[in-house]
Amino acid sequence: MSDAHSQHDPDGPHEGPIKTPKQLILAVLYAFVVPIVVIVLLVMYVTGDGRPAAGSSGLTPEAIALRIQPIGKVVVKDASDLASVRTGEQVFAAQCTACHTAGLVGSPKFGDAEAWAPRIKTGYEALLHSALVGKGQMGAQGGGDYSDYEIGRAVVYMANKGGAKFDEPKAPAAAASGSAAGTAAAAPAATPAPVAVMAAPAAVAVVAAAEPAKAGAGAAAPALYTQLCQTCHAAGVANAPKLGDKADWAPRLALGIDGLTASAIKGKNAMPPKGGSTASEAEIKAVVTYMVASVK
């Protein structure tokens, strides 16, 4: 009776829920893990509205704006506004670097005094003429669309880096100011002349783009192609796959548009990243798509 009574004595000894070392370890572990999990869930709940949805980012405002952006744009420049005219260094970086930085296809390498020496001896005017009309495998203006003044600044910039001491060419407004002052009152109708001068490079660009457009399965050549990429791809310079040449493009097509675009952005062999341009990834992809379409 005494043993039975002691088992039901409320004042007797009590046993806790933890009876083994394993249960003790689990209890300690849960004491740390459960609060941490609760805190993480609370943080995720509070900040859930600010986090992007999982999956594709194709419906973000930036991605939509990129898809619907115009394929071209009109740029109107005032020849007398020097702030809108590109410097020689800017023209070089946008157009000339693709060949002159590495000295491709016989072009004088940028900063190479030995390569530039015989060309500097011909004088600034001869160098400017070659740059404007083209020479060897270099097309007119290197395939770009610039004013004569901008090309002149680029010529001076490259030649001077190669050892020349050419003076910066005079701005169109400054060069014409003397004659314009004397004839303005007598011939006011002559004021549209600067517009005609600025329109000439645009006409050159249209002619240059006409031939590649045939090879692009009826699609118009992107501006970046006519301004830069055709310098090498139109003639297959430096092993660049020639536009419309199925044999050249066959081993490259396996990469697909995205793979070829990534290669163009990163640069490959003699081609610098983005062909030496500052174009956006969308512009690079448009050019790649155009060139791939030329062989399909």
RABEL-V872593 format. One record per backbone hydrogen bond with DSSP energy under -1.0 kcal/mol. CO is the residue of the C=O (numbers start at 1). NH is the residue of the N-H. E is the energy in kcal/mol with one decimal. If there is no record, write none. Layout:
CO/NH/E, CO/NH/E
//
This chain:
1/5/-2.5, 2/6/-2.0, 3/7/-1.5, 9/12/-1.8, 20/24/-1.7, 21/25/-2.4, 22/26/-2.3, 23/27/-2.2, 24/28/-2.3, 25/29/-2.5, 26/30/-2.8, 27/31/-1.7, 29/33/-2.8, 30/34/-1.9, 32/36/-1.3, 33/37/-2.7, 34/38/-2.3, 35/39/-2.4, 36/40/-2.5, 37/41/-2.4, 38/42/-2.1, 39/43/-2.4, 40/44/-2.6, 41/45/-2.0, 42/46/-2.4, 43/47/-2.5, 47/50/-1.0, 57/60/-1.5, 60/64/-2.4, 61/65/-2.5, 62/66/-2.0, 63/67/-1.8, 64/68/-1.9, 78/81/-2.0, 80/82/-1.0, 81/84/-1.4, 87/91/-2.2, 88/92/-2.3, 89/93/-2.4, 90/94/-2.0, 91/95/-2.4, 92/97/-2.5, 96/99/-1.2, 96/100/-2.4, 97/101/-1.4, 99/103/-1.2, 99/104/-2.4, 100/110/-3.2, 104/107/-2.8, 109/112/-2.2, 111/113/-1.0, 112/116/-1.9, 113/117/-1.8, 116/120/-2.8, 117/121/-1.6, 120/123/-1.4, 123/127/-1.8, 124/128/-2.8, 125/129/-2.3, 126/130/-2.2, 127/131/-2.2, 128/132/-2.2, 129/133/-2.4, 130/134/-1.9, 131/141/-2.5, 135/138/-2.3, 138/135/-1.4, 139/142/-2.5, 140/143/-2.3, 141/144/-1.6, 147/151/-2.2, 148/152/-2.4, 149/153/-2.0, 150/154/-1.9, 151/155/-2.4, 152/156/-2.3, 153/157/-2.3, 154/158/-2.6, 155/159/-2.8, 156/160/-2.6, 157/161/-1.4, 159/164/-2.5, 160/163/-1.2, 171/175/-2.5, 172/176/-1.9, 176/180/-2.6, 177/181/-2.0, 179/183/-1.3, 180/184/-1.5, 183/187/-2.7, 187/190/-1.7, 188/191/-1.4, 190/193/-2.0, 192/195/-1.1, 192/196/-1.3, 193/197/-2.1, 194/198/-2.2, 195/199/-1.4, 199/203/-1.6, 200/204/-1.9, 201/205/-2.2, 202/206/-1.9, 203/207/-2.0, 204/208/-2.4, 205/209/-1.7, 209/213/-1.5, 211/214/-1.2, 212/216/-1.0, 216/219/-2.2, 222/226/-1.8, 223/227/-2.1, 224/228/-2.1, 224/229/-1.4, 225/230/-2.8, 228/231/-1.6, 229/232/-1.2, 229/233/-2.6, 230/234/-1.4, 232/236/-1.1, 232/237/-2.8, 233/243/-2.4, 237/240/-1.9, 242/245/-2.2, 245/249/-1.8, 246/250/-1.9, 249/252/-1.3, 249/253/-1.7, 252/255/-1.7, 253/256/-1.3, 256/260/-2.5, 257/261/-2.5, 258/262/-2.4, 259/263/-1.9, 260/264/-2.3, 261/265/-2.4, 262/266/-2.2, 263/267/-2.4, 264/274/-2.5, 268/271/-2.4, 271/268/-1.3, 272/275/-2.3, 273/276/-2.1, 274/277/-1.6, 280/284/-2.1, 281/285/-2.4, 282/286/-1.9, 283/287/-1.8, 284/288/-2.4, 285/289/-2.7, 286/290/-2.0, 287/291/-2.5, 288/292/-2.5, 289/293/-2.1, 292/295/-1.5, 293/296/-1.2
//
